[in-house]
Amino acid sequence: MKASELNLREALHFEPEHGRITFGSHRMVLVETELMGSIVDAMIEVGDTIMAKALLYRCGDTAGHRLARVFRDEFQPENQQEWLALGPTMHSWEGVGKPSLTTFEHDPTQAHFLLEVQFANSYLAEQYIASQGVATEPVCWLLSGYIGGYCAEVFGLDLVCRELSCKAQGEPYCTFVVKPRTAWLT
C-alpha cells in the first residue's frame, strides 16, 4: 500500500451493533480532543509536569511502534519510504494535526538518521493552551513519543524524537526532530 492510498473512510469499519470500530484487525475508539486534554490536566494535577511528560512520551512511543507494525503486517507498504509516509498520513486522517516532512536524511552505512517534521494544528497544543494557558516549553509529549516510536519501528533503530518548538508556546507550528539516541547525547 502507498500512503496516498490510505483512506480511513474505507479502512475503518464501524460496527455499532457490536459497539466496535476496527482498523484492520485492531480495535479503535473515537474520542473528542477535550478528553485527551482532561487526561493531560489530570496527570499534571495528580503528579507534575515531569511525570506527565514522561508517561505521555512513553505511551506515544508504544503507540507509534504498534501502529507501524499494523501498517507493515496488515497493509504491506511497498517499501520503507511508503511505510514511513503512512504515519503522517494517518495523523492527518485522524485529526491529530497536519505533519509536513522538512528534513529526511538516512544513511544506514554511516548509522546516520535525521528527520524533522513541522506539525500544524496539533490538537495537543490546542488543548494545552485551552486548559493551562500559553506554555513555556514544548508540550506535545504524546506526539513526540509517537513519532519517535513509529520511526524506530520502521527503520529498526534506537531513535528518539524531541519537540523543539510548539504551537502552545505561540509558535506557528510544532517542530519535531528524530535522531538516534546517541546523537542526542553529543
C-alpha positions as CSV (number, residue, x, y, z in Angstrom):
1,M,0.0,0.0,0.0
2,K,1.1,3.5,-0.7
3,A,0.5,6.3,1.8
4,S,-1.5,8.2,-0.8
5,E,-3.9,5.2,-1.0
6,L,-4.7,5.3,2.7
7,N,-8.4,6.2,3.2
8,L,-9.9,5.9,6.6
9,R,-13.4,6.2,5.2
10,E,-12.7,2.8,3.7
11,A,-10.2,1.4,6.2
12,L,-12.3,2.0,9.4
13,H,-15.1,-0.5,9.9
14,F,-18.0,0.7,12.1
15,E,-19.9,-2.0,13.9
16,P,-22.4,-0.1,16.1
17,E,-24.4,-3.3,16.6
18,H,-21.3,-4.6,18.5
19,G,-20.1,-1.3,19.8
20,R,-16.8,-1.6,17.9
21,I,-14.7,0.3,15.4
22,T,-11.8,-1.6,13.7
23,F,-8.8,-0.6,11.6
24,G,-7.7,-3.8,10.1
25,S,-7.9,-6.3,12.9
26,H,-7.3,-3.7,15.6
27,R,-9.9,-2.0,17.6
28,M,-10.1,1.8,17.6
29,V,-12.2,4.3,19.6
30,L,-13.4,7.7,18.6
31,V,-12.9,10.3,21.4
32,E,-13.1,14.1,21.5
33,T,-9.9,16.1,21.9
34,E,-11.2,17.6,25.2
35,L,-10.9,14.1,26.8
36,M,-7.2,14.0,25.9
37,G,-6.8,17.5,27.3
38,S,-8.5,16.4,30.5
39,I,-6.2,13.4,30.8
40,V,-3.1,15.6,30.5
41,D,-4.6,18.1,33.0
42,A,-5.2,15.3,35.5
43,M,-1.7,13.9,35.1
44,I,-0.2,17.3,35.8
45,E,-2.5,17.9,38.8
46,V,-2.0,14.4,40.3
47,G,1.7,14.3,39.7
48,D,3.5,17.1,38.0
49,T,4.6,18.2,34.5
50,I,7.7,16.0,34.6
51,M,5.6,12.9,35.3
52,A,3.0,13.8,32.7
53,K,5.7,14.4,30.1
54,A,7.4,11.0,30.8
55,L,4.2,9.0,30.9
56,L,2.8,10.5,27.7
57,Y,6.0,10.2,25.8
58,R,6.2,6.5,26.8
59,C,2.6,5.9,25.8
60,G,3.2,7.7,22.5
61,D,6.3,5.6,21.8
62,T,4.5,2.4,22.4
63,A,1.6,3.5,20.2
64,G,4.0,4.5,17.4
65,H,5.7,1.2,17.4
66,R,2.4,-0.6,17.4
67,L,0.8,1.3,14.5
68,A,4.0,0.9,12.4
69,R,3.6,-2.9,12.9
70,V,-0.1,-2.7,12.0
71,F,0.8,-1.0,8.7
72,R,3.6,-3.4,8.0
73,D,1.6,-6.6,8.8
74,E,-1.9,-5.7,7.5
75,F,-1.3,-3.1,4.8
76,Q,2.1,-4.2,3.4
77,P,3.7,-0.9,2.3
78,E,5.6,-1.2,-0.9
79,N,8.9,0.0,0.6
80,Q,10.4,1.7,3.7
81,Q,9.6,5.2,2.3
82,E,5.9,4.3,1.9
83,W,5.9,2.7,5.3
84,L,7.3,5.9,6.8
85,A,4.8,8.0,4.9
86,L,1.8,6.1,6.3
87,G,2.5,7.5,9.8
88,P,2.0,11.2,8.9
89,T,-0.8,10.3,6.5
90,M,-2.6,8.6,9.4
91,H,-2.2,11.7,11.6
92,S,-3.8,13.8,9.0
93,W,-6.8,11.4,8.7
94,E,-7.1,11.0,12.5
95,G,-7.3,14.8,13.0
96,V,-4.2,14.8,15.2
97,G,-2.8,17.6,13.0
98,K,-1.1,18.1,9.7
99,P,2.6,17.0,9.6
100,S,5.0,18.1,6.9
101,L,8.4,16.5,6.5
102,T,11.1,19.2,6.2
103,T,14.3,17.1,6.5
104,F,15.0,13.5,6.0
105,E,18.5,12.0,5.9
106,H,19.2,8.3,6.3
107,D,22.5,6.6,5.6
108,P,22.5,3.1,7.1
109,T,26.1,2.6,6.2
110,Q,27.1,5.5,8.4
111,A,24.4,4.9,11.1
112,H,23.1,8.4,10.2
113,F,19.4,9.3,10.7
114,L,17.8,12.8,10.9
115,L,14.1,13.5,10.4
116,E,12.4,16.9,11.0
117,V,8.7,17.5,10.9
118,Q,6.7,20.7,11.1
119,F,3.3,19.9,12.6
120,A,0.4,22.3,12.0
121,N,-2.7,22.3,14.1
122,S,-1.6,19.9,16.9
123,Y,-4.7,19.1,18.9
124,L,-2.4,18.5,21.9
125,A,-1.1,22.1,21.8
126,E,-4.6,23.5,21.3
127,Q,-5.9,21.5,24.4
128,Y,-2.9,22.6,26.5
129,I,-3.5,26.3,25.7
130,A,-7.2,25.9,26.4
131,S,-6.7,24.4,29.9
132,Q,-3.2,25.5,31.0
133,G,-2.6,28.7,29.0
134,V,0.5,29.5,26.9
135,A,3.3,27.1,27.5
136,T,6.9,27.9,28.4
137,E,8.2,24.8,26.7
138,P,7.0,22.3,24.1
139,V,4.0,20.2,25.3
140,C,3.2,17.7,22.6
141,W,4.8,14.9,24.6
142,L,2.5,12.1,23.4
143,L,3.1,13.1,19.8
144,S,6.9,13.2,20.3
145,G,6.9,9.7,21.6
146,Y,4.6,8.5,18.8
147,I,6.8,10.0,16.1
148,G,10.0,8.5,17.6
149,G,8.4,5.1,18.2
150,Y,7.0,4.9,14.7
151,C,10.3,5.9,13.0
152,A,12.2,3.5,15.3
153,E,10.0,0.6,14.2
154,V,10.2,1.4,10.5
155,F,14.0,1.8,10.5
156,G,14.9,-0.7,13.2
157,L,17.0,1.9,15.0
158,D,17.1,3.3,18.6
159,L,15.6,6.6,17.7
160,V,14.4,9.4,20.0
161,C,12.1,12.3,19.0
162,R,12.2,15.7,20.7
163,E,9.8,18.6,20.1
164,L,12.0,21.7,19.7
165,S,9.2,24.3,19.4
166,C,5.5,24.2,20.0
167,K,2.3,26.0,18.9
168,A,1.4,26.0,22.6
169,Q,4.3,28.4,23.0
170,G,2.9,30.7,20.4
171,E,4.9,29.3,17.5
172,P,3.1,28.9,14.1
173,Y,3.5,25.1,14.3
174,C,5.2,22.4,16.3
175,T,8.7,21.2,15.2
176,F,9.9,17.7,15.9
177,V,13.3,16.2,15.3
178,V,14.1,12.5,15.3
179,K,17.7,11.3,15.7
180,P,19.5,8.2,17.1
181,R,19.6,8.2,20.9
182,T,23.4,8.6,20.9
183,A,23.2,11.6,18.6
184,W,21.2,13.5,21.3
185,L,24.0,12.8,23.8
186,T,26.7,14.6,21.8
